[in-house]
Amino acid sequence: MPIQTKGYANPDATSPFATHSFQRRDPGPSDVSIAIEFCGICHSDIHTARSEWGEAFYPCVPGHEIVGTVTAIGQEVIGFKEGQRVGVGCMVDSCRQCKTCKEGDEQHCERGQTCWTYNTQITKPQPGEDSYTKGGYADHIVVDEKFVLRIPENLDPAAAAPLLCAGVTTFSPLNHLAVKPGDKVGVLGLGGLGHMAVKLAASMGAEVTVLSRSPHKKEDAQSLGAKSFCLTTSASECEGLAGTLDCIIDTVSAPHDLDQAASFLKKDGTLVLVGASDKPLEFNAFSMIAGRKKIMGSLIGGIPETQKMLDHCGKHGIVSEIEVITPSQINEAYERMLKSDVKYRFVIDCSKM
């Protein structure tokens, strides 16, 4: 039988979130049924709910930073058991057949069949199921076991929820670049993504410098594990940092000065874009040519890498800095996020749906 689910959705791009009842599919042989405990709010949720990245499906139920408890498993499931705490991130399926998917990079599925946790058309919906995916602003979800993740038992479940997106988004490029002790890593922007980049890079032994135009963030940067802070509006501080960083994790999601960031890199340094600006970014080619510098993009991580990140966080006791809210506070949280009025991630208590 399809599972009756309570959630929060907005009916169109300009309306607020309100209670919304819908059905999840009847769990199949390889499915894991999960009672959602907590779901983080990502800036992507706002872009999608308000159709800023293209027209969304409505009613829209966002949420891809999901932590919950297994309530039932299909007869073919071997990796999970009832009562286990698990997570669901940004994806719930892919083609699973292309070279990229088989390599564990399902987010880059060559056939374009990555099925995002919300707002993706479902090719063959089950009886009673909607024709598009609905996310974690809800009390229940059903996911194929190949896209379910193990949450380390020592991590606080609410604070672990943002690891499923903010955590892996910043872990993946650090992992790809094989950041090691002694490397000098810059983190541009100290928000939901940036604060995770600081924690993760520091846990890898890197010397972290936060790059920010907000002087009041210096104390937070240091408490999160940064060794240095550069006020990017200060000419003297920027001059002192020139040519010193091995890589920069750029988390800024608005137009900004890439040439300045490039000036901080060493020869062969890498500027990694993980913040998704809604407008094109410009840079001077000479800022990259001089010093053989690189610009690299990075999109979350595949399922194996996400599990690697969670295990790393469990080993080092890393979680997100959060503010827990009730579902009825989602609209207020969205407006506060747009004002950067959160340290550093909102997490919905989904037990109160």
Number of C-alpha atoms within 10 A of each C-alpha: 10 14 17 14 16 18 23 25 24 20 17 17 19 10 12 16 22 15 14 18 11 16 18 22 20 17 21 17 13 15 22 28 25 27 23 26 24 31 36 34 28 22 18 16 19 19 15 20 28 19 17 13 12 10 13 18 21 16 19 27 25 28 26 28 29 36 31 28 19 22 17 18 24 17 12 11 17 10 12 18 16 13 13 15 22 24 30 31 30 24 22 24 19 21 16 19 13 17 13 17 21 12 12 17 22 28 22 18 22 17 14 12 19 21 22 21 25 23 22 18 15 14 10 10 13 15 12 15 17 16 15 19 21 27 27 29 31 32 22 26 25 23 22 18 22 16 20 22 23 17 25 20 11 12 18 14 21 26 22 30 34 32 29 27 27 27 30 30 23 33 28 21 24 21 18 10 12 10 20 17 12 12 18 22 28 31 30 28 22 25 20 26 30 27 28 27 35 29 24 27 27 24 19 18 14 22 21 28 24 30 28 20 16 13 14 10 17 19 11 15 24 16 11 17 21 25 16 14 22 23 18 19 13 11 10 11 13 17 13 11 15 15 15 16 25 21 28 28 31 25 24 20 15 12 13 15 11 17 15 14 24 27 21 23 28 18 17 16 23 22 26 22 21 23 22 18 14 12 10 9 12 11 14 11 9 12 18 22 12 12 16 14 21 17 14 12 13 15 18 24 29 24 24 16 18 24 20 18 24 27 16 17 23 17 13 14 15 23 22 25 20 20 16 17 19 16 23 15 12 21 14 12 22 19 12 13 20 11 9 12 13 16 16 20 26 28 28 31 20 26 15 15 20
